[in-house]
């Protein structure tokens, strides 16, 4: 078996079968009714609600925030996050989310869910005004990239 075949297998099994058909149909209906920009905004709002429903413990470092978020994601089989702190931004890389499997393929707007969740959690952790979390260009179906940086 190749690494590609193994990844395909794991990706296909990331969403329970009883939900896959429903969620794929829901994604199709969303795409028929809304633009990609509207869908990204909707998913971001849903992600914000998810984050509010799963509050963080008190954290005082970026490493502690990463560990707290990975505990939340791990408890739900939603992959994991890695932060990389740079002088002018924080890169947020979320790997192995079930979104592609659940919604039936690569739907760029689906990552809006993660964007909204991270935005809400960074706000709850004390993100300064003038900063925001934004989706970056996707690199693969298995990793969603975001950037926390100053907003102009």
C-alpha positions, -999 to 999 in steps of 0.1 A, spaced: 0 0 0 12 35 -8 11 64 16 -14 80 -7 -37 50 -4 -34 50 34 -42 87 36 -72 82 13 -85 54 36 -81 74 67 -96 105 51 -126 84 39 -132 71 75 -128 104 93 -166 109 93 -190 82 107 -210 66 79 -244 74 94 -236 112 90 -217 113 57 -247 112 33 -266 138 53 -236 161 56 -227 158 19 -263 166 9 -263 196 33 -230 208 18 -245 205 -17 -276 224 -7 -254 251 9 -235 255 -23 -266 258 -44 -280 285 -21 -250 306 -11 -218 320 -26 -184 307 -13 -180 340 6 -214 336 22 -206 300 31 -173 309 46 -189 335 67 -217 311 78 -191 284 87 -171 310 106 -201 319 127 -208 282 134 -171 278 144 -174 307 168 -205 291 184 -186 259 187 -157 277 205 -181 294 228 -196 260 237 -162 246 244 -145 273 265 -108 273 273 -92 269 306 -71 299 317 -39 299 296 -10 324 296 12 312 269 8 302 232 21 267 241 -6 264 268 -33 276 243 -21 250 218 -23 222 244 -58 233 255 -71 234 220 -56 201 212 -73 186 242 -107 199 228 -100 186 193 -86 153 205 -117 146 226 -138 149 194 -115 132 169 -111 165 151 -74 164 144 -48 187 160 -34 222 158 2 234 157 11 271 162 42 287 149 51 321 163 68 345 140 78 381 147 47 396 130 22 368 130 12 334 144 7 306 119 -21 282 128 -20 248 111 -49 224 117 -43 189 105 -66 159 100 -100 176 105 -129 155 93 -144 184 72 -134 170 38 -148 136 46 -179 149 63 -189 173 35 -178 152 6 -145 166 -8 -126 198 -7 -149 226 -1 -127 256 7 -155 274 26 -157 245 51 -125 257 67 -144 288 77 -156 267 107 -120 264 120 -113 300 112 -143 311 134 -134 287 162 -98 299 163 -109 336 161 -132 331 191 -107 312 212 -80 338 205 -104 365 216 -113 346 247 -76 342 254 -71 380 252 -63 387 215 -56 424 212 -78 447 191 -64 451 156 -55 414 153 -76 388 136 -75 352 124 -77 347 87 -77 317 64 -46 312 43 -44 295 10 -50 258 13 -19 236 9 -36 202 11 -69 185 19 -55 174 52 -41 207 66 -60 240 69 -37 270 74 -47 303 92 -28 334 102 -32 355 133 -19 389 124 -26 426 124 -56 437 103 -51 467 81 
